[in-house]
C-alpha cells in the first residue's frame, strides 16, 4: 500500500503553481485528484449568530486536503456533540486548488532498467493543497454568546490537526 509523503515535503509555499491549460498539450497536469474535504459549511446555515471566532494562520505554507478534512472532523465533532446541528455554523475558508505532484522512482532489483530518471519529470498528481498566507483565516465558527468557549475549544482542536501555528481570534458578528 502506498504511503503519503510527510507533510514537510509539501509545506513550503515556494513551489510554483502547476499549469492547467485549456489546450491539453500545454498542460503539465492531466487530471486533478478528488479532494477529501466533504463539506465546507456545517451546522445551521440560515441563522445569524451573535459571535464569530476565527482560526488564523501564523505562517505562510501549503495545507494538504487530508489535513483540512481532519481538522474539519475534529472541530465539527466537538460542536455537534455539545450544541447539535442548530446551535453553530462552521465554515472552512480555504480551498485546496494547488495540485501536488510526485515523480515516483522505482526502487529494488532491476530498477535502473525500469525508471526514466528525471526526463519530463512533471510528476503525477497525488493530491491537492491550499496555499495559505500569514494572517489568513482558515476556519470560522459562529455561535451564540453562551457557546463561545466551546467554539474556541473546537477551533483549538482543529489547529492541532493542521501543520502550522494558528491562533484563535474572537470578533463580534457584523
Phi, psi and omega per residue, in radians:
X1 nan 2.337 -3.119
X2 -1.300 2.439 3.128
X3 -1.820 2.681 3.031
X4 -1.276 2.531 3.002
X5 -1.223 2.780 3.092
X6 -1.080 2.608 -3.102
X7 -1.089 -0.481 -3.124
X8 -1.125 -0.317 3.101
X9 -1.223 -0.403 -3.085
X10 -2.140 0.136 -3.003
X11 -1.250 -0.673 -3.036
X12 -1.192 2.593 -3.056
X13 -1.670 0.169 -3.080
X14 -1.316 -0.365 -3.117
X15 -1.097 2.457 3.115
X16 -1.313 2.841 3.034
X17 -1.145 2.579 3.079
X18 -1.491 2.517 -3.020
X19 -1.496 2.175 3.000
X20 -2.139 1.869 -3.084
X21 -1.815 2.747 3.048
X22 -1.280 -0.292 3.038
X23 -1.684 2.071 -3.004
X24 -0.992 -0.670 -3.089
X25 -1.148 -0.486 -3.080
X26 -1.576 -0.045 -3.139
X27 -1.504 2.321 2.985
X28 -1.389 -0.545 -3.084
X29 -1.782 2.210 -3.120
X30 -1.660 -0.483 -3.132
X31 -2.684 2.585 3.090
X32 -1.746 2.214 3.119
X33 -1.174 2.710 -3.138
X34 -1.132 2.464 3.082
X35 -1.420 2.491 3.130
X36 -1.476 -0.161 3.139
X37 -1.251 2.107 -3.032
X38 -1.471 -0.818 -3.080
X39 -2.403 2.582 3.109
X40 -1.883 -0.334 3.082
X41 -2.199 2.226 -3.122
X42 -2.285 2.793 3.089
X43 1.512 -2.593 -3.116
X44 -1.495 1.909 -3.065
X45 -1.510 -0.284 -3.042
X46 -1.665 -0.498 -3.071
X47 -1.396 2.499 3.050
X48 -1.705 2.104 -3.079
X49 -1.640 2.754 -3.038
X50 -1.348 -0.523 -3.059
X51 -2.234 2.556 3.139
X52 -2.215 2.340 3.117
X53 -2.110 2.266 -3.102
X54 -1.942 2.548 2.980
X55 -1.842 2.018 -3.000
X56 -1.992 2.402 3.131
X57 -1.382 2.462 3.072
X58 -1.714 -0.099 -3.078
X59 -2.257 2.812 2.965
X60 -1.720 2.152 -3.081
X61 -2.902 -3.118 3.030
X62 -1.909 2.394 3.117
X63 -2.057 2.137 -3.100
X64 -1.242 2.729 -3.060
X65 -1.112 -0.551 3.133
X66 -1.276 -0.486 3.047
X67 -1.246 -0.661 3.104
X68 -1.113 -0.764 3.135
X69 -1.143 -0.680 3.120
X70 -1.116 -0.737 3.107
X71 -1.147 -0.681 3.108
X72 -1.071 -0.787 3.133
X73 -1.078 -0.740 -3.115
X74 -1.106 -0.818 -3.116
X75 -1.199 -0.739 -3.111
X76 -1.129 -0.648 -3.136
X77 -1.115 -0.731 3.140
X78 -1.143 -0.826 -3.076
X79 -1.209 -0.782 -3.126
X80 -1.143 -0.624 -3.127
X81 -1.176 -0.545 -3.056
X82 -1.659 -0.730 -3.023
X83 -2.111 0.175 -3.109
X84 1.058 -3.065 -3.021
X85 -1.324 -0.248 -3.075
X86 -1.667 -0.106 -3.039
X87 -1.751 0.131 -3.125
X88 -2.746 2.941 2.980
X89 -2.413 2.097 3.132
X90 -2.007 2.256 -3.079
X91 -2.270 2.306 3.023
X92 -1.537 2.205 -3.022
X93 -1.799 0.090 3.113
X94 -2.139 2.686 3.137
X95 -2.300 2.329 -3.127
X96 -1.365 1.533 3.126
X97 -1.493 -0.627 -2.960
X98 -1.325 2.228 -3.103
X99 -1.580 2.225 3.119
X100 -1.612 2.398 -3.087
X101 -2.181 2.743 -3.136
X102 -2.507 2.402 3.050
X103 -1.754 1.631 -3.068
X104 -1.223 2.240 3.104
X105 -1.866 2.358 -3.130
X106 -1.294 2.549 3.081
X107 -2.277 2.821 3.140
X108 1.881 -2.990 -3.069
X109 -1.199 2.303 3.101
X110 1.357 0.214 -3.091
X111 -1.188 -0.496 -3.116
X112 -1.164 -0.439 3.116
X113 -1.533 -0.223 -3.097
X114 -1.691 -0.637 -3.024
X115 -1.348 2.668 3.051
X116 -1.809 0.064 3.132
X117 1.271 -2.469 -3.087
X118 -1.727 0.218 3.126
X119 -1.162 2.228 -3.124
X120 0.901 0.872 -2.998
X121 -1.550 1.012 3.034
X122 -1.265 -0.426 3.106
X123 1.484 2.855 3.093
X124 -1.741 2.524 3.126
X125 -1.183 2.277 -3.132
X126 -2.069 -0.199 -3.122
X127 3.053 -3.018 3.113
X128 -2.370 2.784 -3.104
X129 -2.498 2.682 3.043
X130 -1.688 2.292 3.102
X131 -1.556 2.051 -3.024
X132 -2.004 2.371 3.082
X133 -1.772 2.794 3.126
X134 -1.069 2.290 3.136
X135 1.521 0.041 -3.136
X136 -1.418 2.480 3.140
X137 -1.393 2.215 -3.126
X138 -1.665 -0.870 -3.123
X139 -2.278 2.599 3.052
X140 -2.295 2.248 3.077
X141 -2.065 2.226 3.098
X142 -1.951 2.244 -3.095
X143 -2.522 2.989 3.006
X144 -1.412 2.976 -3.057
X145 -1.039 -0.605 -3.082
X146 -1.235 -0.306 -3.071
X147 -1.961 0.340 -3.104
X148 -1.099 -0.802 -3.118
X149 -1.133 -0.601 3.096
X150 -1.140 -0.731 3.123
X151 -1.158 -0.671 3.083
X152 -1.098 -0.729 3.117
X153 -1.120 -0.715 3.135
X154 -1.117 -0.750 -3.142
X155 -1.234 -0.536 3.072
X156 -1.164 -0.686 3.077
X157 -1.140 -0.637 3.093
X158 -1.157 -0.625 -3.127
X159 -1.132 -0.520 3.113
X160 -1.140 -0.456 -3.107
X161 -1.488 -0.203 -3.077
X162 -1.696 2.591 -3.049
X163 -1.466 0.489 -3.119
X164 -2.463 2.872 3.032
X165 -1.377 2.331 -3.095
X166 -2.260 2.763 3.024
X167 -2.278 2.610 3.141
X168 -1.755 2.166 -3.095
X169 -2.110 2.280 3.130
X170 -1.762 2.400 3.057
X171 -2.529 2.642 3.109
X172 -1.382 2.411 -3.135
X173 -1.199 2.456 -3.114
X174 -1.497 nan nan
